[in-house]
Amino acid sequence: MCKVPAPNRARRLLISWENVLSFIKRVAVLGMLTLLGACQSIDQKQPLSQEGFTELKTGDSVQTEVRYFSSENFVGEVIDGYQAPVVYLTRAAHEALQNVIEEAESLGYGIKVFDAYRPQQAVDHFVRWAGDLTDVRMKAQYYPAVEKQYLFRDGYIASRSGHSRGSTLDLTLFDLSTGVELDMGTAWDFFDLSSWSESRAVTIQQQSNRGLLRTLMGRHGFQPLREEWWHFTLENEPYPETYFNFPIR
């Protein structure tokens, strides 16, 4: 016959098992983080010239609007690692982008870049912000249809970004004769299904404008991201496993 433990003893056993399970969970999480760190390197202090990065210079056909160096972004403040309104790319991505610029010019368009290389510390800033469910000051402008608690689940925020590898950029097109951006149907960094590259929630003309951008970028070696019409990565990026962390300044 099984002997039932006294109530106090049973309670102590339950608490003991809860402690054991909690310990196991902590060990598992630490193990996963260690494994992730071993698989994905983060370069903290690599100089630009030696690591093959270069600055994208502005001109008649190239505009930049580095919103992460301002409060005009989904967080609502200057993002960690952005110490100047400068755009960096790997030399390989920069070279390929020059071909995009040249072809766009022949069609009467220029490019406007919102972001390119993004330090890992900026991505960490996004993660911290996403964990603070009380900070929704920019919700109406950037994610009106998404509850902040679901930003991770829905893929809008992640602990790693291809931008930190240096060959990904966010951009749009503008008319060289007027300086006006082409209407893409949504703003940059708008967290919504309507921002998907081939969304049918936007007009035919807006779909056509997105298609033009995809065609120009694809013709010169950049792959689009399905969920963001503005996001492109160099297909043969030089640092596919390295997530850099030097500040933009």
HUZIMO-V635381 format. One line per field, one symbol per residue. ss: DSSP state (a for helix, b for strand, c for the rest). phi: phi as a letter, one per 30 degrees, with the letter a starting at -180 (. if undefined). psi: psi as a letter, one per 20 degrees, with the letter a starting at -180 (. if undefined). Layout:
ss->???
phi->???
psi->???
This chain:
ss->ccccccaaaaaaaaaaaaaaaaaaaaaaaaaaaaaaaaacbbbcccccccccbbbcccbccbbbccaaaccccccccccccbcccccbbbaaaaaaaaaaaaaaaaccbbbbbbbccccaaaaaaaaaaaacccccccaaaacccccaaacccccccccccaaaaccbbbbbbbbcccccbcccccccccccaaaccccccccaaaaaaaaaaaaaaaaccbbbbccbbbbbbbcccccccbbbcccbc
phi->.dddddeddddddddddddddddddddddddddddddddbdcddbdddddcicbddddaecbcbbdddcacdaddjaddejccadbccbdddddddddddedddedcjbbcbccabebeedddddedddddcddcbdceeccbdcbdedcddedidbbdbbdeddjccbcabcbdddciddddcjbddiddadddeecdcdcdedddddddddddddddcjccdcedbdccbbeecddbdcccdbddca
psi->ppppqqggghghgghghhggggggggggghgghggghhhoqoogkpqgghjkqqpoqrahjoqqnniikajmrihjrpqpinjqmqpqqqhghgghhhhggghgghijqrqpphqdpoqhhgghggggghiniinkhjghhhlhjpphijhggjjhpriqphhiiijqqpraqqphhhjpqqojhrrqkonqhiiqgkqjirrgghggghhgggggghhkjpprphiohipqppglqhmijporjqqo.
